[in-house]
């Protein structure tokens, strides 16, 4: 199975970090992330899309590198670069906001966000 096929599915966000600080649990509670073969969408507890993007993976590197291009206004066209890692039912995704330095590991710095997700289809 290729890397993209391994990611396809719906995940529940179980933990988050923003700019080096934990995101309060109540802020991520109920948030889901959906991966298709080429898109990623983040939806809140009311199933409202908060973020949508196309993505490309570079699986020749470990952890995998991901480039996401926003598809929803007002951020359409913004590019976020990051790292993504799948371990069993868990996925870690860290990325930088547009214009910020891409992450080099799974610890957030300025203008970087990290989400830990669990597969809902276990």
Protein Blocks (a to p, Z undefined) as FASTA:
>chain_A
ZZklmmgccdddfbdceehiacdfklmgopacdddfkbccdddfkopafbdcdddddfkb
ccdddddddfbdfkgoiacddddddehjbccdddddehiacdfbfcdcehiacdddddfk
ZZ
